């Protein structure tokens, strides 16, 4: 029982100490977020749709090429 009571008191002490600690400097995080936003601009819905369409077309092209390559091998 004494160990449990000691653990509870230690936990309470740690929680209050943590709550009183100064907050991390948010100014350091803001430039990193701004740099990240500059590095990758947001794409509009139309751009996303065009990229998706391109990706589908490339995938279909690859599949057609693979099927074409597999067809002669199957005929032998």
N, C-alpha and C positions, 0 to 999 in steps of 0.2 A: 504494500500500500504506500509505503514511503517513497518507493521508486516512481510509482505512478504520480504521486503528488509533486515530486521533484520535476518530472517530465512535463507536467502541466504548467508549472510555474516557469520553467525554462522556455517552453513554447510561447507562453504569454509574453515573457520578456523579449523574446526574439521578434514577435509580431509587433510589439510597440516600438521596438528599436527600428525595425524596417519601415514602419509607418512614419517615423520622424526623420528618416534619411532624406537628404535633399534630392530633388528630382534630377534626372539626367538632363544634360543640356540639349534642348530641342533644336537649337540653332545649328548644331553639327549635323543633325539629320536632314534639315531642310535643304541645304545645298546638294546633298546626295540625291534627294528626291527630284530636285529640279534638273540635275544632270541626267538622271535616268529618263525623265520626261523628254528632254531634248534629244536623247539618243534614239528613242523609238517613238515617232509620232503616231497618233491614233489614226487608224484607217477608217474611212467612211464606209457606210453600208454598201455603197456601189463598188468601192474598191474591194471589199471583202467578197462580194458576190463574184466579181471578175476573177479574183484569185482562186476562189473555189471552183469556178468553171474551168479555169486553166488547169488546175490540179486534176480535175476529173478527166479532161481531155488527154493529159499526159498519161494518166493511169490507163485509159482506154487504148491509147497508142501502144503502151508497153505490153498490154494484154494481147493486142492484135499481133504484135511482133512475136511474142512468145508462142502464140497459137500457130502462126505461120511457120515458125522454126520447128515446132513440134510435129506439124502435119507431114513433112517429108520423112521424118524419122519413123512415124507410125506406118507410112505406106510401104516401107521396106520389109 
